[in-house]
Amino acid sequence: MVINYNEIGIKAFKEKRYEDAAQAFNDAIEQNPNDAVGYVNFGNLLATLNDVERAERFFQKAITVDDKAATAYYGLANLYYNAERFIEAAKLYQKSIEHGIEGADAYFMLAKSFEREGNEKLALPYMQRAAELAPEDVEIRLAYGIILCTLEMFDHAKPELEYVIEHDINNVDAHYNLGVLYAVSSDKIDDAKYHLKQAFTLAPEFDQARYIYDMLSQRQN
């Protein structure tokens, strides 16, 4: 019977038995050095332990073994994103998508990479795709709404932000952005003030929300 060391390692990893996980992934690589999965799993473990340099080497080795290993590109992209190497991260997230990685996360992180580079227009279609793939994910819907606001696509942004507040009533960022949206794109000043007040009530250090609220109050007087 062939022992599946990757399965053993993943179980140990989930249980935070990191030494056991490392041993199992090492055994998986020795058992099948031409399978990228062991290298990816070891890379993910090292990334969790913040051993970034070694994690990078394992992901790169996985790609050398299998240049279509989507999870290797994704793992390496996460390392670069966390190191604020957003252009490199974006290219790798795109590679992971090209090679068939499943779910919304790669689209979300690709969009975030472009957004962090100040390119919301490039980010928009990928964040939209992430929202389509994970329509109940509040974090993704919020990020999508904020990008839409930045691009002044307020009619599209409003339902995204409302969805977030509906499912997370105390979401400070959603209240703030909805408040700003009402302030700049409508004459619903009371609605704007309500959401801005919610933002700085929930987060008293949120000076920008309080500043805009005060400015709107003065305008009403």
C-alpha positions in Angstrom: 0.0 0.0 0.0 1.4 3.4 -1.0 1.3 5.9 1.8 -0.1 9.4 0.9 2.3 11.6 2.7 0.7 14.8 1.4 -2.6 13.8 3.0 -0.8 13.1 6.3 1.0 16.4 6.1 -2.1 18.4 5.4 -3.8 16.8 8.4 -0.9 17.7 10.6 -0.8 21.2 9.1 -4.4 21.8 9.9 -3.8 20.5 13.5 -0.8 22.9 13.7 1.6 20.0 14.2 4.1 21.8 12.0 7.1 19.6 12.5 5.1 16.5 11.6 3.7 18.3 8.6 7.2 19.2 7.4 8.4 15.6 7.8 5.4 14.3 5.8 5.8 16.8 3.0 9.5 16.0 2.9 8.6 12.3 2.6 6.1 13.2 -0.2 8.8 14.9 -2.2 11.3 12.1 -1.7 8.6 9.6 -2.7 7.7 11.5 -5.9 10.2 14.3 -6.7 8.5 15.0 -10.0 5.1 15.8 -8.4 4.7 19.6 -7.7 2.1 19.0 -5.0 4.7 18.2 -2.3 6.7 21.3 -3.0 3.5 23.5 -3.0 2.4 22.0 0.4 5.8 22.6 1.9 5.8 26.1 0.5 2.4 26.8 2.1 3.7 25.5 5.4 6.8 27.6 5.3 4.8 30.7 4.3 2.5 30.1 7.3 5.7 30.0 9.5 6.9 33.2 7.9 9.9 31.5 6.4 9.5 33.5 3.3 12.8 32.8 1.5 12.5 29.1 1.8 8.8 29.2 0.9 9.7 31.1 -2.3 12.2 28.4 -3.2 9.7 25.6 -2.8 7.1 27.4 -4.9 9.6 28.1 -7.6 10.7 24.5 -7.5 7.1 23.4 -7.9 6.8 25.6 -11.0 10.1 24.1 -12.4 8.6 20.6 -11.9 5.2 21.5 -13.4 4.8 24.9 -15.1 1.1 24.5 -15.0 0.9 24.1 -11.2 -1.8 26.8 -10.5 -1.4 26.5 -6.7 2.3 27.1 -6.9 1.8 30.4 -8.8 -0.9 31.4 -6.3 1.3 30.7 -3.3 4.2 32.6 -4.8 1.9 35.5 -5.7 0.8 35.7 -2.0 4.4 36.0 -0.9 5.0 38.8 -3.3 1.7 40.6 -2.4 2.6 40.5 1.3 6.1 41.9 0.3 4.3 44.7 -1.6 5.7 43.5 -4.9 2.3 44.0 -6.5 3.2 43.9 -10.2 5.0 40.6 -9.8 2.1 39.3 -7.6 -0.5 40.3 -10.3 1.4 38.4 -13.0 1.5 35.3 -10.9 -2.2 35.5 -9.9 -3.0 35.8 -13.6 -0.9 32.6 -14.2 -2.8 30.8 -11.5 -6.1 31.7 -13.1 -4.8 30.7 -16.6 -3.8 27.3 -15.2 -7.3 26.7 -13.8 -7.2 27.6 -10.1 -10.7 27.4 -8.7 -12.7 29.9 -6.7 -12.9 33.6 -6.2 -9.7 34.2 -4.2 -7.2 34.5 -7.1 -9.5 37.0 -8.9 -9.9 39.0 -5.6 -6.1 39.1 -5.0 -5.4 40.0 -8.6 -7.8 42.9 -8.3 -6.2 43.9 -5.0 -2.8 43.9 -6.6 -3.9 46.3 -9.3 -5.7 48.4 -6.7 -2.6 48.7 -4.5 -0.8 49.9 -7.6 -3.5 52.6 -8.0 -5.0 51.1 -11.1 -8.7 50.6 -10.2 -9.7 50.4 -13.9 -7.6 47.2 -14.3 -8.8 45.9 -11.0 -12.5 46.3 -11.7 -13.2 43.3 -14.0 -11.4 40.9 -11.8 -13.1 42.1 -8.6 -16.4 41.9 -10.5 -15.6 38.3 -11.4 -14.7 37.5 -7.7 -18.0 38.9 -6.6 -19.8 36.8 -9.2 -18.0 33.7 -8.0 -18.5 34.4 -4.3 -21.7 36.5 -4.1 -22.1 36.0 -0.3 -18.6 37.0 0.5 -18.9 40.3 2.4 -15.2 41.2 2.1 -15.3 40.8 -1.7 -18.5 42.7 -2.1 -17.1 45.5 0.0 -13.9 45.7 -2.0 -16.0 45.7 -5.2 -18.2 48.5 -3.9 -15.2 50.6 -2.9 -13.6 50.2 -6.4 -16.9 51.2 -8.0 -17.0 54.3 -5.8 -13.4 55.2 -6.7 -14.4 55.0 -10.3 -17.5 57.1 -9.6 -19.8 54.3 -10.7 -22.1 55.1 -7.8 -25.3 53.4 -9.1 -23.4 50.1 -9.2 -21.6 50.7 -6.0 -24.7 51.5 -3.9 -26.2 47.9 -3.9 -22.8 46.4 -3.1 -22.3 48.6 0.0 -26.0 48.0 1.0 -25.5 44.3 0.8 -22.4 44.5 3.1 -24.3 46.6 5.7 -27.3 44.2 5.5 -25.1 41.3 6.4 -22.6 43.1 8.6 -24.5 46.0 10.3 -21.3 47.3 12.0 -19.1 47.4 9.0 -17.3 50.8 9.3 -15.9 50.9 5.8 -19.3 50.2 4.2 -21.0 52.9 6.3 -18.2 55.4 5.4 -18.2 54.7 1.7 -22.0 54.7 1.5 -22.1 58.0 3.4 -19.6 59.5 1.0 -21.5 58.1 -2.0 -24.7 59.8 -0.8 -22.8 63.1 -0.1 -21.2 63.3 -3.6 -23.8 61.7 -5.9 -27.2 62.7 -4.4 -29.1 65.3 -2.4 -29.8 62.8 0.4 -27.7 64.6 2.9 -29.4 63.1 5.9 -28.7 59.6 4.6 -25.1 60.6 4.1 -24.8 61.9 7.6 -26.5 58.8 9.1 -23.9 56.5 7.5 -20.9 58.8 8.3 -22.1 59.0 11.9 -22.4 55.3 12.1 -18.8 55.1 10.9 -17.2 57.4 13.4 -19.5 56.1 16.2 -18.3 52.5 15.5 -14.7 53.8 15.1 -14.1 57.0 17.1 -10.7 57.4 15.6 -12.2 57.7 12.1 -11.5 61.4 11.8 -12.3 61.6 8.1 -15.8 60.4 8.6 -16.4 62.9 11.4 -14.8 65.7 9.2 -17.2 65.1 6.3 -20.1 64.7 8.7 -19.4 68.2 10.2 -18.9 69.7 6.8 -22.3 68.4 5.7 -23.9 69.7 8.9 -22.5 73.2 8.3 -23.8 73.1 4.8 -27.3 72.4 6.1 -27.3 75.3 8.5 
